[in-house]
Amino acid sequence: MSAAPTTTTPGEQAVGSATASSSETPAGHRASSEQGAPEIPATGAASADEQASSSTAAPNNTAASAPETSAEQAPGAGRQTADRTRVPQASATEAAPGVPPASSISATESEPVVDAADSAGGPQRRQVLRGIAVAGGLALLSGVGGRLIGARRRDVSGERAAIQLPEPSGPTVALAPDADLKLPGLTPYLTSNSDFYRIDTALILPQVSVDDWSLRIHGMVDREIQLSWDDLAKRTPVEKLVTLACVSNPVGGDLIGNASWRGYRLDELLAEAGPHPDADMVLSHSIDGFTAGSPLAVLTDGRDALLAVGMNGEPLPVAHGYPARLVVPGLYGYVSATKWVTELEITRFDRATAYWTRRGWSAYGPIKTGTRIDTPRARAKLQPGSTAIAGVTWAQHRGIRAVEVQIDNGPWQPARLSTEQSIDTWRQWVYDWNATPGSHTIRARATDGTGETQTEARASVVPDGATGYPSTTVTVG
């Protein structure tokens, strides 16, 4: 599948100030969330210099009602929040791959995003995006938008604050020694709820009460099941650490985050319904009409795929799917991380097509092995001598075996990895470099738990995720 150069990642583009420096180099990365439309950042292994100058937006679950854009921080001011507000492009006709038509706005994690090369166009591009935002707002006054406007009149923040999450089975999640290296400029192992990336196609943030919520499991099953919030309360949840990533994440990008999720195992829920032997897809539906297609085999192979109700010890934030969403290790969000989920339809890939697949993105979205250089930042001026080069790396559900660092065109050198907490989460890494005077280019690459090293070949995020080595250039002396 191919996409036009200006294809937006599934679901949205940043608007106004939200477009500014959306793909900063790692130390200033903003986290963003999974159900939104895939963004289309710069292709291949973008250098940190390129990342710092781009304004790529990434598939995040964001709602335009009551915008929650975070204030821009000056370079070097630390991690910025990921609450960038995105709005879908409005079009009465079928949009290009990754560009949702306004009539089918969805609240799940559609992840296609804006091309980084295009997003670097500055004020002129931002004016276009503002125009799209206005058009999108008008278009949403009908169809799905009408339903969500009614929902928006309710505010479930008070209800959420009073919710007591059920205690999970087994021991509380505790971090292994040295799972977080806690180095200056290095992304923390756990991403806070406020910093977790958000991407979706929802112009208006759904406000779903637990009194109204239910989950219907139907389709190619022996028994249709309907679960209410009270039904869930009678079950015992589990708590698992899982790193989520957006397919629109450019090389070295920040559309990825790690959190502790509390919820109910999807394999157990699906088993109760009894999927038919010839079924191969679970089409999850959001309350706003968004759909994501996940391989049934992935949801039932024993991995910690969850119907999640809690995030980092709290009820799900409204912007991240309250009261319930899906979390699936190893799949990009646009094919798995449905927020405000209300249905799991058991079907087949040759019978049903999910939201972003209809718009040119791959039907299957396994997460590719990746790594990112968080520190030093692009164009940093360093003193000669001992310097820590550090970042994060991921290959969800395969784990990470090694990270290597290359200075200029020298040999690849092994970095030190943090303790592996889980194969479903990212790991931190650090390389101790004796910096010498001059200009230097730093690159990094990772090898997953199967022994496969990430490819150097540069590829765009369309149709199934970017590839290439991250790099950054610094000056010493």
ABEGO torsion letter per residue (X at the ends): XBBBAABBBBGBBBBEAAABGABBBAAABBBBBAABBBBBBBBEBBBAAAAAABABBBBBBBBABGBABBBBBBBGAEBBBABBBBBBBBBABBBBBGBBBAAABBABBBABBBBAAAAAAEAAAAAAAAAAAAAAAAAAABEAAAAAAAAAABBAAAAAAABBBBBBBEBBBBBBBGABAGBBGBBBABBBAAABBBBBABABBBBBBAAABBBBBBEBBABBBBBBAAAAAABBBBBBBBBBBBAABBBGBABBBBBBBBBBBAAAAAAAAGBBAABABBBBBBAAGBBBBBBAAAAAAGBBBBBBABBGGBBBBAAAGOABBBBBBGBBAAAABBBGBABBBBBBAAABBBAAAAAGBBABBBBBBBBBBAOBBBGBBBBBEBBBBBBBBBBBGAEBABBBBBBEABBBBBBBBBBBABAABBBBBBBBBBBBBEBBBBBBBBBBAAGBBBBABBBBAOAAEBBEBBBBBBBBX
